[in-house]
Amino acid sequence: MPERLNWLLLAASAAATAGCLWLASHGPWWAALLAASAFAFVNHTPFSLMHEAVHGVAAATPRRNRALGLIAGWMFPTSFTLQEAAHRGHHARNRTDQDLYDYYLPGQSRLLRNLWLYLGNLLGLYWLCIPASNALYLLATPLYRSRFVVERIAPALGFAPYARDLARLPPGRVWMEIASAFGYQAALWWVLDLSWQGWSLSYFAFALHWSSFQYVDHAWSPRDVVEGAWDLRVFPPVRWLALNYHYHLAHHRHPSVPWTGLPALATRRGQPTYWQVYRSLWKNGVQPAPLMGAPAGVSLLRSDEEEA
C-alpha cells in the first residue's frame, strides 16, 4: 500500500488543480483553455485517490484512509461517505438492471435512456448531478432523505437503489463532509481570486472527461457483476494521472488491490481502446438489453473503418 506516495500525490494534485483554476481565471483566453484542459485530467488524480480510500487501500489505518478520502473529495467536490456508499453499491450492482446505462430494458423509453446517456455520460450532466445533490443535502437534508425523493424522484432518474443506500447514512457526518468540501472550494475562490468563468470552464472540462469515463470503462462489456468492465488501452500518461483507473476489469476482479498493483493484473489482449468505446457510445446510443450473463457486445465496438 503506497501510503506515502498517495499523500504526496494528493498534495501535488491539490497544488496542480489550484494552479489550473488560477490560470483559467487570470490568464488570456488561450491559456485558460489550456488550463481547463489540463484540469480535466489532473483533477482525476484526487478522484482516483478517493476511490482508493473507498476500498480501504489509500492508507494503512482506517483513520488515515478516511482522512485522505475526505480531503481528496474536496476537489471533486463531494462527501467521501456519500461516494463510499454509492461506489460500493456500484460494485454490488454492476451490469445488473439497476446499474445499466448503455442498454435499455423492456418497458423503458429509449428516448429517455438516450437523453441520460448523451446528456449525462457524454456531455457532463452526470458530474453536475453530484455537487448539485450535495448542495441539496447541505441546504435541505430532510428533503434529500425524504420518501418523496427516495421513492419518486430517484426512481424516475434511475437511481432508486442508490438513493435508498444514501438515505441510510448518518446525516451529521455527511453534512459536515459536504460543508468541508464546499468550504474548500470557497477558500480557493477567496485565496486565488477565481472568476466564475475560469472555474466553470475548468469544471465543465472535468465534467466532460469524468462523466464519460465513468461508463466508457463498462459500456458493451459482459453483463456480469465482476467481469462487466474493461482494461482499457489508453495513452500511458493519461492512465498514470488516473492512477491506473483505466484497468477497470482488473479492479473489479481485485477491488482490494491498490492502484500500483493493477498493471500486473490487467488483461492485455482483446481489450478495446478508450476512444473505441467512447466513439461507439456516440454512434450507437442505447441498445436493447441482452439478458444478464450475456457476453460482451463486441460488434458494437467496431469502428466505421472496420465495418467498411
C-alpha positions as CSV (number, residue, x, y, z in Angstrom):
1,M,0.0,0.0,0.0
2,P,1.8,3.2,-1.2
3,E,0.5,5.5,1.5
4,R,3.4,8.0,1.4
5,L,3.1,8.2,-2.3
6,N,-0.6,8.7,-2.1
7,W,-0.2,11.6,0.3
8,L,2.4,13.2,-1.9
9,L,0.1,12.8,-5.0
10,L,-2.8,14.3,-3.0
11,A,-0.7,17.4,-2.2
12,A,0.7,17.6,-5.7
13,S,-2.7,17.3,-7.3
14,A,-4.2,19.9,-4.9
15,A,-1.4,22.4,-6.0
16,A,-1.8,21.5,-9.6
17,T,-5.6,21.8,-9.7
18,A,-5.4,25.1,-7.8
19,G,-2.8,26.4,-10.4
20,C,-5.0,25.3,-13.3
21,L,-8.0,27.2,-11.7
22,W,-5.9,30.3,-11.2
23,L,-4.6,30.3,-14.8
24,A,-8.1,29.7,-16.1
25,S,-9.3,32.7,-14.2
26,H,-6.5,35.1,-14.8
27,G,-4.7,34.1,-18.0
28,P,-5.5,35.0,-21.6
29,W,-8.2,33.0,-23.3
30,W,-5.8,30.5,-24.9
31,A,-4.1,29.9,-21.6
32,A,-7.5,29.5,-19.9
33,L,-8.4,26.8,-22.5
34,L,-5.1,25.0,-21.9
35,A,-5.5,25.3,-18.1
36,A,-9.1,23.9,-18.2
37,S,-8.0,21.0,-20.4
38,A,-5.2,20.2,-18.0
39,F,-7.6,20.4,-15.1
40,A,-9.8,17.8,-16.7
41,F,-7.1,15.3,-16.4
42,V,-5.2,16.4,-13.3
43,N,-8.4,16.5,-11.2
44,H,-8.9,12.8,-11.9
45,T,-5.9,12.1,-9.6
46,P,-7.7,13.2,-6.4
47,F,-10.8,11.4,-7.5
48,S,-8.8,8.2,-8.0
49,L,-7.2,8.7,-4.6
50,M,-10.7,9.0,-3.1
51,H,-11.6,5.8,-5.0
52,E,-8.6,4.1,-3.3
53,A,-9.9,5.2,0.1
54,V,-13.4,3.9,-0.7
55,H,-11.8,0.5,-1.0
56,G,-9.7,1.0,2.2
57,V,-6.3,0.8,0.3
58,A,-5.3,4.5,0.3
59,A,-3.6,4.5,3.8
60,A,-2.5,1.9,6.3
61,T,-5.0,2.8,9.1
62,P,-8.8,3.4,8.8
63,R,-8.5,6.9,10.3
64,R,-5.8,8.0,7.8
65,N,-7.5,6.3,5.0
66,R,-10.8,8.2,5.7
67,A,-8.9,11.4,6.1
68,L,-7.2,11.0,2.8
69,G,-10.5,10.2,1.1
70,L,-12.2,13.1,2.8
71,I,-9.6,15.6,1.6
72,A,-9.5,14.1,-1.9
73,G,-13.3,14.5,-2.1
74,W,-12.9,18.3,-1.6
75,M,-11.5,18.7,-5.1
76,F,-14.5,16.9,-6.7
77,P,-16.3,18.3,-4.7
78,T,-18.3,15.7,-2.8
79,S,-18.8,13.9,0.5
80,F,-16.5,10.9,1.0
81,T,-19.2,9.0,2.8
82,L,-21.7,9.5,0.0
83,Q,-19.1,8.4,-2.6
84,E,-18.2,5.4,-0.5
85,A,-21.8,4.2,-0.3
86,A,-22.5,4.9,-3.9
87,H,-19.4,3.2,-5.2
88,R,-19.8,0.1,-3.1
89,G,-23.4,-0.1,-4.5
90,H,-21.9,0.1,-7.9
91,H,-19.7,-2.9,-7.3
92,A,-22.7,-4.9,-5.9
93,R,-25.0,-4.0,-8.9
94,N,-22.5,-3.6,-11.8
95,R,-24.1,-4.5,-15.2
96,T,-27.4,-5.5,-13.5
97,D,-30.7,-3.9,-14.4
98,Q,-30.1,-1.4,-11.6
99,D,-26.7,-0.2,-13.0
100,L,-27.0,-0.2,-16.8
101,Y,-26.7,2.9,-19.0
102,D,-25.6,1.6,-22.4
103,Y,-28.7,-0.6,-22.8
104,Y,-32.4,0.0,-22.2
105,L,-34.8,-2.5,-20.6
106,P,-38.3,-3.7,-21.8
107,G,-40.8,-1.0,-20.8
108,Q,-38.2,1.8,-20.7
109,S,-38.2,4.7,-23.1
110,R,-35.3,4.5,-25.5
111,L,-35.5,8.3,-26.0
112,L,-35.2,9.0,-22.2
113,R,-32.4,6.5,-21.9
114,N,-30.6,8.1,-24.7
115,L,-31.1,11.5,-23.2
116,W,-29.4,10.2,-20.0
117,L,-26.6,8.6,-21.9
118,Y,-25.8,11.6,-24.1
119,L,-26.5,14.4,-21.7
120,G,-25.4,12.5,-18.6
121,N,-22.5,10.4,-19.5
122,L,-21.2,12.1,-22.7
123,L,-22.0,15.7,-22.1
124,G,-21.1,16.1,-18.4
125,L,-24.5,16.2,-16.6
126,Y,-23.6,13.1,-14.5
127,W,-20.9,15.1,-12.7
128,L,-23.1,18.1,-12.2
129,C,-25.8,16.0,-10.5
130,I,-23.3,15.1,-7.7
131,P,-22.4,18.6,-6.4
132,A,-25.9,19.7,-7.1
133,S,-27.4,16.9,-5.0
134,N,-24.7,17.6,-2.3
135,A,-25.9,21.2,-2.2
136,L,-29.5,19.9,-1.7
137,Y,-28.3,17.7,1.1
138,L,-26.5,20.7,2.7
139,L,-29.4,23.1,2.4
140,A,-32.3,20.6,2.9
141,T,-31.1,17.4,4.5
142,P,-34.6,16.2,5.4
143,L,-35.8,16.7,1.8
144,Y,-32.9,14.8,0.4
145,R,-33.6,11.8,2.7
146,S,-37.4,12.1,2.3
147,R,-39.7,9.4,0.9
148,F,-40.6,11.8,-1.9
149,V,-37.0,12.0,-3.2
150,V,-36.1,8.3,-2.4
151,E,-39.3,6.7,-3.7
152,R,-40.4,9.1,-6.5
153,I,-37.6,11.3,-7.8
154,A,-34.7,8.8,-7.6
155,P,-36.6,6.0,-9.4
156,A,-37.5,8.4,-12.2
157,L,-33.8,9.2,-12.7
158,G,-32.8,5.6,-12.5
159,F,-31.1,5.9,-9.1
160,A,-33.6,4.2,-6.8
161,P,-31.3,1.6,-5.0
162,Y,-28.6,4.2,-4.6
163,A,-30.9,6.8,-3.1
164,R,-32.1,4.2,-0.5
165,D,-28.5,3.5,0.4
166,L,-27.6,7.2,0.7
167,A,-30.7,8.0,2.8
168,R,-29.5,5.5,5.5
169,L,-26.1,7.2,6.0
170,P,-25.6,9.2,9.2
171,P,-26.8,12.7,8.2
172,G,-24.5,14.6,10.6
173,R,-21.3,13.1,9.1
174,V,-22.4,13.6,5.6
175,W,-23.5,17.2,6.2
176,M,-20.1,18.0,7.7
177,E,-18.2,16.4,4.8
178,I,-20.2,18.3,2.2
179,A,-19.7,21.6,4.2
180,S,-16.0,21.0,4.3
181,A,-15.9,20.2,0.6
182,F,-17.8,23.4,-0.3
183,G,-15.7,25.3,2.2
184,Y,-12.5,24.2,0.5
185,Q,-13.9,25.4,-2.9
186,A,-14.9,28.8,-1.3
187,A,-11.4,29.1,0.2
188,L,-9.9,28.6,-3.3
189,W,-12.2,31.3,-4.7
190,W,-11.1,33.7,-2.0
191,V,-7.4,33.0,-1.9
192,L,-6.9,32.7,-5.6
193,D,-9.4,35.4,-6.6
194,L,-11.0,33.0,-9.0
195,S,-13.6,34.1,-11.6
196,W,-16.8,32.2,-12.2
197,Q,-15.8,31.9,-15.9
198,G,-12.5,30.2,-15.2
199,W,-13.9,27.9,-12.5
200,S,-16.9,26.9,-14.7
201,L,-14.7,26.3,-17.7
202,S,-12.4,24.1,-15.8
203,Y,-15.1,22.0,-14.1
204,F,-17.0,21.8,-17.3
205,A,-13.9,20.2,-19.0
206,F,-13.6,17.9,-16.0
207,A,-17.3,17.0,-16.1
208,L,-17.0,16.0,-19.8
209,H,-14.0,13.8,-19.0
210,W,-15.2,12.3,-15.8
211,S,-18.8,11.7,-16.8
212,S,-17.9,9.9,-19.9
213,F,-15.1,7.9,-18.2
214,Q,-17.5,6.5,-15.7
215,Y,-19.2,4.4,-18.3
216,V,-16.6,4.0,-21.1
217,D,-14.9,1.5,-18.8
218,H,-18.1,-0.6,-18.7
219,A,-20.1,0.0,-21.9
220,W,-20.8,-3.1,-24.0
221,S,-18.8,-5.3,-21.5
222,P,-20.3,-8.7,-20.4
223,R,-23.4,-8.5,-18.3
224,D,-21.6,-9.8,-15.3
225,V,-21.2,-8.2,-11.9
226,V,-17.4,-8.9,-11.8
227,E,-16.5,-9.4,-15.4
228,G,-18.5,-6.4,-16.7
229,A,-15.7,-3.9,-17.2
230,W,-12.7,-3.3,-19.5
231,D,-8.9,-2.9,-19.0
232,L,-8.9,0.0,-21.5
233,R,-5.9,0.8,-23.7
234,V,-5.1,4.4,-23.3
235,F,-2.1,6.9,-23.7
236,P,0.1,6.0,-20.6
237,P,0.4,9.5,-19.1
238,V,-3.4,9.8,-19.0
239,R,-3.6,6.4,-17.3
240,W,-0.9,7.5,-14.8
241,L,-2.8,10.6,-13.9
242,A,-5.9,8.5,-13.2
243,L,-3.8,6.0,-11.1
244,N,-4.5,3.1,-13.4
245,Y,-8.2,3.6,-13.1
246,H,-8.5,2.5,-16.8
247,Y,-7.5,-1.0,-15.7
248,H,-11.1,-1.4,-14.5
249,L,-11.6,-5.0,-15.2
250,A,-8.6,-5.8,-13.0
251,H,-10.0,-3.5,-10.3
252,H,-13.4,-5.3,-10.4
253,R,-11.7,-8.6,-10.1
254,H,-9.4,-7.5,-7.3
255,P,-11.0,-4.5,-5.6
256,S,-8.7,-4.7,-2.6
257,V,-5.5,-4.3,-4.7
258,P,-4.0,-0.8,-4.6
259,W,-3.6,1.1,-7.9
260,T,0.1,0.3,-8.0
261,G,-0.7,-3.5,-8.3
262,L,-3.3,-3.2,-11.2
263,P,-0.9,-3.2,-14.2
264,A,0.4,-6.7,-13.2
265,L,-3.2,-8.0,-13.1
266,A,-4.6,-6.2,-16.2
267,T,-5.7,-8.2,-19.3
268,R,-3.5,-7.2,-22.2
269,R,-5.2,-8.8,-25.1
270,G,-8.7,-8.4,-26.5
271,Q,-9.4,-5.2,-24.7
272,P,-10.7,-2.0,-26.5
273,T,-9.1,1.4,-26.5
274,Y,-10.7,4.2,-24.6
275,W,-11.6,6.1,-27.8
276,Q,-13.0,3.0,-29.4
277,V,-15.7,2.6,-26.7
278,Y,-16.2,6.4,-26.5
279,R,-16.9,6.7,-30.2
280,S,-19.2,3.7,-30.1
281,L,-21.4,5.3,-27.5
282,W,-21.9,8.4,-29.6
283,K,-22.6,6.3,-32.7
284,N,-24.8,3.6,-31.3
285,G,-26.7,5.2,-28.4
286,V,-28.5,2.9,-26.0
287,Q,-29.3,-0.6,-27.3
288,P,-31.9,-3.3,-26.3
289,A,-30.5,-5.0,-23.2
290,P,-29.4,-8.6,-23.5
291,L,-30.1,-11.0,-20.6
292,M,-27.9,-10.9,-17.5
293,G,-24.9,-13.2,-18.3
294,A,-24.7,-12.1,-21.9
295,P,-21.1,-11.7,-23.3
296,A,-19.6,-8.5,-24.4
297,G,-21.3,-6.7,-27.3
298,V,-18.1,-6.8,-29.5
299,S,-20.0,-5.9,-32.7
300,L,-21.0,-2.5,-31.1
301,L,-17.3,-1.7,-30.6
302,R,-16.4,-1.9,-34.3
303,S,-15.4,1.4,-35.8
304,D,-16.7,2.8,-39.1
305,E,-13.4,1.8,-40.7
306,E,-13.7,-1.8,-39.5
307,E,-17.2,-2.1,-40.8
308,A,-16.3,-0.6,-44.2
